[in-house]
Amino acid sequence: MKENMRLSIIIPVYNAEKYIKNCLDSLLRQNVGGIEILCIDDGSTDFTAKIIKTYVEKYPFIKYYYKDNGGQSSARNYGIDKARGCYLWFVDSDDYIADNTIEQLMQYTSSVPDVLTFGIKEVTKSDCCQSEKNNLIKHYTSGKECFSNESCNNGPWWYWVKKELIIQEHLKFVNGWYCEDGMFTMKLFSLAQETVFTNLDVYRYYRNPNSTTTSTNILHRRKVCEDFLYAIQYLDKLYKENEENSSQVFLNVLRQRVFSYIFFLQVRMLGIFQIKEARLVLQTLKKENLYPYKWDAYNEFRYKVLNRLFQVKPIYLTMIETFRICADFKEKLKS
């Protein structure tokens, strides 16, 4: 049985009663063997468990595991330990998969690459099930080469990874941090050897307005800022570890990823950080030669303008103070 298990799909779930059925149904429509679906319940308090158990009763390849709440990273790590497949795929419970795509992807694993990557499509509804079929397939000798040549996402949903690589390199998601996806993905691709890329759009990423990264809750926003700073330092360390054995192209890509994190950290600090706190963050980044930075901002005009403003410390600190005053004024109006 173990030898025939080609793919383990790991789904961390937490209070996902609104979405999990659509996610599981999209996987069942694949109509392909050699897979297992591991639902890791991270302490749900709604009807998530009841819904999943109805699937478990019908389909023996769907497994349900319950654990005390520890966050998405701990649930994924739990799934890694339970998985029996040659490849692992991390799927979020509010997302889903385009029809008849897993079988196609399995054809691309004949050379047993360390990583198989594919396309994602961001959606705001649950009925975008048809995939745009194409024959674009590229083989890279390393994950670094793939990351240097393709438009790569931070999330762990757009690739399958060989479990053997994860075990050998002791790869785990950093627990307790909102930016764990980017840290795991960059570390993985810095270690992977043969990597296959196809632009077949397989994954449907559902843009959830209530997600932790889009929450307006002040405590969540402050925690995200702290986690962004941690991720910046983690990726900067990864950059330094790879300086002597990587192409300049890969190093530039990794550096730009670090700079993008700094930019969005600065965006998130507006309205919640005091000027003293912001000054301390900038000083920390400057000591590590990360501020000011030269980020190739997105083509959108607003990003280019903000990028320019953020590089000038007095201007940015003035923005911090102005946004904070406005935020305090709004709170007074509410009360």
N, C-alpha and C positions, 0 to 999 in steps of 0.2 A: 504493500500500500504506500509506504513512504517513498519508494523509488518512483512511483507514478504521480506523486504530488508535485505538480509543476509550479503552481502559484498559490501563495497564501495572501489573501486580501484582508488587511487589518483595518477594522473600523472602530475607532474610539467613539463612544457614545456617552452623552450626558444630557439628560432631559431633551431627547431628540424625538419625542412622539409625533411632532409635526412633519418630520422629514424622513425618518428612517425607513418607512415603508417604500417611498419612492426610490430611495437609494438601493434597497435590497431588490426591489422589482426590476430595476435596470440591470442588476447583475444576473438575475435569473433569466432575463431575456437573452443573455449571451448564448445560452444553450451549448455549453462547452464543458468537457470533462477535465479531470486533473486539477481541480481547484478546490480550495477550502475558504470559507468566509468566517473570519473570527470577529465577533462583535464583543468589544471590551467595554462593559458598562462601568463607568467611572463614578458610581454612586448616585445614579439617577433617582429622582424622587417623584417622577411622573409615571406615565404608562409605557415608557420605553421598554422595560423588561417584558411586560405582558405581550407587547406587539412582536418583539423579537422571538419570544418563545413559541408563538404560533407558527413561525417559519421553521424553527428548530424541529418541531414535531413533524413537519412535512418533508424537510430536506436534511438528510444526515450530514451533508457537507457544510452546513451552517452551524457554527458553534457559538454558545453564549457563555461569557465569563463575567462574573461580578467582582469588583474590587472597591475598596473604600476610596472616596474621592481624593485624588492626588494630582489632577490636572491632565491635560491631553498628552504631554510628554510621557508621564508615567504609564498611561494607558497604552501608548504605542510601544513603549519598552516592554510592557507586560505581554503584548501581542507578539513581539519578536521572540520572546522566550517560549511561547506556546506554538509558534508557527512550525510547520513541517515541510513547507514548499521549498523548491529550489530557488524561487524568486519571491520577494516580498513586495507588496504594493500597499501604500498607506492611503486610504480613502476616507474623507470626512463624511460624517453622517448626513449632512445637509446637501451634499453634492450627489451627482449621479453619473452614469457612464452611457456613452452613445451606443446604440444597438450594434450588435455583431462586430465588435472591435477587438475583443480579447482573443478570439481565434486568429485574427489577422496578426496581432502582436506576437502570438506564440510562434508564428512562422519565422519571425525575425530573431528568435533566440536559438536557432539551429547551431550557431557558432559559439553558443554559451557565453555571451559577453557579460562583463561585470554589471553593466547598466544598460537598460533599454529605455530610451526617452521618446516622448510623443507629444502631440499638441494638446492644448487645453482651450476651452472657450468659456468666457465669463458670461453668465446668464442671470436673468432675474425671474425666470419662470421655469417650470419643471417639464415642459413638453418639447424641448429641443433635442430630440433623440436621434436624429439622422446625422451621420457623419459624412463629411466631404471626402470621398475616397480618392486616393492618389497613390502614386508609386515612388514617391521621393524617399529614398533610403540612403543614409550615409553611414560609413563605418569609420570610426576613429580609433587610433591606437591607444588613446588614454582619455580619461574623463576631463583632464585639463584641456586637451585639444578640442573636445566637444564644447566645453564651456567657453572656449575662446572664439568659437566660430558660429555658435547658435545663440538665439535669444532665449536665455535660460531663466526660469522662474525660481524664486526662493523656496516654494512649497515642495513637499515630498510626494505630491500626487501625480506629477507628470513623468514619473519614471518607475520602472521596476528595478530592483537591486538584488543581486545575488546574495542569498543569506550567508553563504560561505564567506563573502567579503566582510560582511558586518561582524561575523563571529571572529574572523582572523584579526581584524583591526580594532575589535572591542568598541565598535561604534554604538553610541546610545544618544537619544535625544536629551539635551540638557533640561533637567526637570525644574519646573517652577518659573520659566521665563517665556514671555509671549513671542520672542524672536527666535524660538528654538528651531523653526523650519530652516531659516537661512543659514544658521550655524551648522546644522546637520548636513544640509545639501552641499555647502561649500567644502566642508571637510570630506564628505564622501567623494566628490568629484576630484579633489586633490589627490585621492588615493587610488581611484579606479583605473584599471587598464582598459581593455577593449570596451568601447562604448558604441552602441548603435542608436542612430537618430532617424525617426520618421516623422513627417509633419502631419500624419493622420490625426485629425482632431478627435481624441478619445474621451477626454475628461470634461465634464461640465461643472465648472466652478460657480456655485450659487452665491451671489453677492447678498449676504445677509445684513440688513441694516442694523440688527441688534447684536452683531458680533462684538467681541471684546475690543478689537482695534478701531471700531467705529462708535463705540459707546461714548456718551456725553458725561458719564459719571466721572466726577473729578478724581476720585481715588483710583479708578481704572486708568484714567489718562496719565496720572502721575506715575503709576506702576509701569505703564508702557514706556514712559520716558526713561525710567531707571533701567528697564530691560534693554532698551535701544542702546544705551550707553554701554551696558555689559556686552552686548552683541558687537558693538564697534570695537571694543578692546579685544574680544575673542577673535574677530576676523583680522584685526591688525596683527595679532600674534601669529595667526595662520599665514598671513602674507610674509612675515619675517622668516617663518619656518620654511617657506618655499622659495625664497629669494635666490638661492644658489642652485636649485635644481629644476627651475621652471623657465619657460619661454617668457620673453618680455610681453608678449601678447596676453598670456594668461595673467601675469602679474598686473598688467594694466586693467584687465577686466575685474580682477579681485579688488584692486585699489578703488576703481570706480564704484564697486558695490559698497565698499566701506564709506566712500564719500556720500553716496545716496542715503545711507543710514544716518549719517551726520545731518544731512539736509532735512530729512523727515523728523529727526529728533528735534531740530530747531523749530520746525513747524509746530510740533506737538507741545513744545515748551511755552509757546505763546498763549497767554491767558491763564496759565496755572502756576508758572514759576515766578518767584520774586526775583528782582534784579540781582540780588546777592547770589542767589542760587545759580542763575544763568551765567554770571561772571565766573563762578567756580567751575562750572562745566566747561566753559571755553578755555579757562586756564589749564584744566586737566587735558583737554584735547591738544592744546598748544604744546604742552610738555612732551607729548607723544608725536609731535610734528604732524598733527592732523587738522590743525586750524591755523590760519585759513587754508582752504583746500581748493582744488581745481576739478570740480565735478562737471562732467559733460551733461548738463541739464537736459531734461526732456525738451522736445521741440515746442511744447506749449509756451506761449508768451509769458504766462504768469509764473511758470517755474524759472524761466530765464531771468525774469526781473527779481524774484525773491532770492535766487541764487546769488545775484550780484549784491543785493542788499545785505544778505546774511554774512558775506565775507568781510564787511566793514564793522568791526566790533562796536564802535559808538552808535552806529545806526541800529544795529541789531538790539543792543541793550535799551535803546530808546523805544523800539518796537515792543520789547518785553514789558517795559513800564507802562506804555500806552495800553496794550492789550490787557494787562493786569488791572489797570484802573477801570477799564470798560467792563471787565468781568465782575469786579467788585460792585460797580454801579448797578449792573443787572441783578445781582443778588439782593441788593438793597431794595430794588423795585419789587422783587418777588415777595419780600418780607413786609 
